[in-house]
Amino acid sequence: MDEITFQRKMQELMSRIQAMPEASDEPSNDVNEIGERRNRIKASVAELQESLDYLRLSVKYLVFDLEATRRENSYLRRMLEQSSRDAQRQIEDEEPNEDFGDEERFD
């Protein structure tokens, strides 16, 4: 279910809750039960909405953290590759050239 569909369903649910009959001042048990049930449903919907908001925020944070970690990994890999290339060049520069030594002996 995508975000738009979810929001539409949530609005439908909220409108249905609003359309429920209000509890009257009559001492009838049925009316009192309906009022209590309506209040519990409203409280549940409010808690659900709060939980969903928290979940959205958490997911956004996790996506941000994942992207930052990927950027950092990429940066560190480039640094490691550059360091390896520099070390390889240094090793190649330090190796003696064997061809020059052999030519001097034959002259």
ZIZIWO-V75730 format. One record per run of one state. SS is the DSSP state (@ for helix, = for strand, . for the rest). FROM is the first residue (numbers start at 0). TO is the last residue. If there is no record, write none. Layout:
ss=SS from=FROM to=TO
ss=SS from=FROM to=TO
//
This chain:
ss=. from=0 to=1
ss=@ from=2 to=18
ss=. from=19 to=27
ss=@ from=28 to=93
ss=. from=94 to=96
ss=@ from=97 to=105
ss=. from=106 to=106
//
